[in-house]
Amino acid sequence: MLEIDGLSVTYGGLHALSEVSLKVEAGQFVAIVGPNGAGKTTLFKAISGTVPPAGGQIRYEGQDLLRLPPPARAHLGIAHVPEGRQVFASLSVMENLELGAYGGRARGHRADFERIFALFPVLQERRHQLAGTLSGGEQQMLAIGRGIASGPRLLMLDEPSMGLAPAVADAIFERIDELHRQDGLTILLVEQRVAEAVQSCDFGYVLETGRVVLAGASAALMADDRIRTVYLGM
């Protein structure tokens, strides 16, 4: 579904990404982990089109994404749930969800709001409440719900557990896993909770200083001494 080959991104002459290559198969759950500043968020921005690459290719279902502006990429079925949630604070929960539907592949069709409310019942309870008055966990649920409302075929989640209490983060992970296992949604995840990300994924990549330093299936990564020592403290 998604294939990245030799992708490089620079900021002011500094390399944020250097020759990054990875792929995501349809229906797969792929995790990208690594330390802060590794380039994970930059990678997502390059895929969604908000930062220009200095080199390399990004193909989605065989189509050259670099030729398309960000709105066109969303209409193809790529939903980017950004780091820090970034909900529209002055709009209601329902208005945020409706904007997600308008901007993505679901435009012109009825978005599956019932599925979103089944995943996150609190959003239905608070659908008329201003998004800015929600708790951090509720805002993260709304951000994910807004992504789902766009009717994605590929859902990109950037640090969905950031700033959340462990119990809330666990609940978010359960919903993400449900989207993959039950709905068959293709997921690309960037996450700071390495153990949960690697255990949940089908395949994972470790990104350090803008480069892929390790890649493998979930079981292989969990057994790797580097992962166990550096990221899991084992």
C-alpha positions in Angstrom: 0.0 0.0 0.0 2.7 2.5 1.0 6.3 2.3 -0.2 9.0 4.8 0.8 12.4 4.6 -1.0 15.5 6.6 -0.1 13.5 9.5 1.5 15.6 12.4 2.8 14.3 15.6 4.4 16.5 18.6 5.5 15.8 21.6 7.7 18.2 24.5 7.3 20.9 22.2 6.0 20.4 19.6 8.8 19.3 16.1 7.8 16.1 15.2 9.6 15.7 12.0 7.5 18.5 10.3 5.5 17.7 7.7 2.9 14.8 6.2 4.8 13.1 3.2 3.1 10.1 1.3 4.4 6.9 -0.2 3.3 3.4 -0.9 4.6 1.3 -3.7 3.2 -2.5 -3.4 3.0 -4.1 -4.6 6.3 -0.8 -4.4 8.2 0.0 -2.7 11.5 3.4 -1.1 11.2 5.1 0.6 14.1 7.9 3.1 14.0 9.8 3.7 17.2 12.9 5.5 18.3 14.2 8.3 20.5 13.0 11.9 20.4 14.5 13.8 17.5 14.9 10.6 15.4 12.7 12.0 12.6 9.5 10.1 13.2 7.2 13.0 13.0 9.1 14.4 10.0 8.5 11.1 8.2 4.7 11.4 8.8 4.7 15.0 7.6 6.5 14.0 4.4 3.9 11.3 3.7 1.0 13.7 4.3 2.7 16.4 2.3 3.3 19.2 4.9 7.1 19.1 4.5 8.9 18.7 1.2 11.5 16.0 0.8 15.0 16.7 -0.4 15.1 13.3 -2.2 13.6 9.9 -2.5 10.2 8.5 -3.4 6.8 8.0 -1.7 4.3 5.7 -3.5 0.8 4.9 -2.3 -0.9 2.0 -4.1 1.6 2.6 -6.9 0.9 6.3 -7.2 3.6 9.0 -6.8 2.5 10.9 -3.7 5.1 13.6 -4.2 3.2 14.9 -7.2 0.1 15.4 -5.1 -0.8 18.3 -2.7 -1.9 17.3 0.9 -5.7 17.5 0.3 -5.4 15.1 -2.6 -3.5 12.6 -0.4 -6.3 12.8 2.1 -8.8 12.1 -0.6 -6.9 8.9 -1.5 -7.6 7.6 1.9 -4.5 8.7 4.0 -5.5 10.1 7.4 -2.8 11.7 9.6 -3.6 12.0 13.3 -0.9 14.5 14.4 1.3 14.6 17.4 -0.3 16.7 20.2 -3.9 16.0 19.0 -4.5 19.5 17.4 -8.3 19.4 17.7 -10.3 22.5 16.8 -10.8 23.8 20.4 -13.5 26.3 19.6 -15.7 23.8 17.7 -17.8 21.1 19.2 -16.9 17.4 19.2 -19.4 16.7 16.4 -18.1 19.6 14.3 -14.6 18.3 14.6 -15.8 14.9 13.3 -17.7 16.5 10.5 -14.6 18.4 9.4 -12.7 15.1 9.3 -15.4 13.6 7.0 -15.3 16.7 4.8 -11.6 16.7 4.3 -11.0 13.0 3.5 -12.2 10.1 1.4 -15.6 10.2 3.1 -16.4 13.6 1.5 -19.8 13.3 -0.2 -20.7 10.2 1.7 -22.1 9.5 5.2 -19.2 9.1 7.6 -19.4 6.2 9.9 -20.1 8.2 13.1 -21.8 5.2 14.7 -18.6 3.3 14.5 -16.6 6.2 16.0 -19.1 6.4 18.9 -19.0 2.6 19.4 -15.2 2.9 19.8 -15.3 6.0 21.9 -18.7 6.3 23.7 -17.6 9.4 25.6 -17.5 11.3 22.3 -21.2 10.6 21.7 -22.0 11.7 25.3 -20.0 15.0 24.7 -20.8 15.5 21.0 -22.2 19.0 21.6 -19.3 20.0 24.0 -16.5 22.3 22.8 -13.4 20.2 22.0 -11.2 22.6 24.0 -13.0 21.7 27.2 -12.3 17.9 26.9 -9.6 16.2 28.9 -6.4 15.2 27.2 -7.5 11.6 26.8 -10.8 12.7 25.3 -9.1 15.0 22.9 -6.9 12.2 21.7 -10.0 10.0 21.2 -11.5 12.9 19.2 -8.4 13.3 17.1 -8.5 9.6 16.3 -12.2 9.7 15.6 -11.7 12.7 13.3 -9.2 10.6 11.4 -11.6 7.7 11.2 -14.4 10.0 10.0 -12.4 10.7 6.8 -12.9 7.1 5.7 -9.2 6.2 5.6 -7.6 3.2 4.1 -4.3 4.1 5.9 -4.5 5.6 9.4 -1.2 7.3 10.5 -1.1 7.9 14.3 1.7 10.1 15.7 2.4 9.5 19.4 -1.3 8.8 20.5 -0.2 8.1 24.1 1.8 11.3 24.6 0.9 13.2 27.8 -1.8 10.7 28.8 -2.1 8.8 32.1 -1.1 5.1 31.7 -4.7 3.8 32.1 -5.9 6.2 29.5 -3.0 5.4 27.1 -3.9 1.7 27.6 -7.5 2.3 26.6 -6.3 4.2 23.5 -4.1 1.3 22.5 -7.0 -1.2 22.9 -9.1 0.9 20.5 -6.2 1.1 18.0 -5.7 -2.7 18.2 -9.5 -3.1 17.7 -9.4 -0.9 14.5 -6.7 -3.2 13.1 -8.0 -6.6 14.2 -11.7 -6.1 13.8 -12.0 -3.5 11.1 -8.9 -4.6 9.1 -7.6 -1.0 8.9 -4.0 -0.5 7.8 -2.2 1.4 10.6 1.1 3.2 10.6 2.0 4.1 14.2 4.7 6.3 15.7 4.8 5.7 19.5 7.0 6.4 22.5 5.7 3.4 24.4 8.0 1.0 22.6 6.9 -2.3 24.3 3.2 -1.7 23.5 3.9 -0.6 20.0 6.2 -3.5 19.1 4.0 -6.1 20.8 0.9 -4.8 18.9 2.4 -4.4 15.5 2.9 -6.9 12.6 6.2 -5.3 11.6 8.3 -2.5 13.1 11.1 -0.1 12.2 13.5 1.6 14.6 14.5 5.1 13.6 17.5 6.8 15.0 19.1 10.1 13.9 17.0 10.1 10.8 18.0 6.6 9.7 16.4 3.1 9.9 18.7 1.1 12.1 16.6 -2.0 12.6 13.5 -3.6 11.1 11.6 -6.8 11.6 8.5 -8.6 12.6 7.1 -8.1 16.1 8.5 -11.2 17.6 12.0 -10.7 16.1 12.1 -7.1 17.4 11.0 -8.1 20.9 13.8 -10.7 21.0 16.5 -8.3 19.7 19.1 -7.5 22.3 19.3 -3.8 21.2 15.6 -3.3 21.6 15.5 -5.1 25.0 18.5 -3.1 26.3 18.0 0.4 24.9 14.2 0.6 24.7 12.8 -1.9 27.1 15.4 -1.7 29.9 15.7 -5.5 30.1 
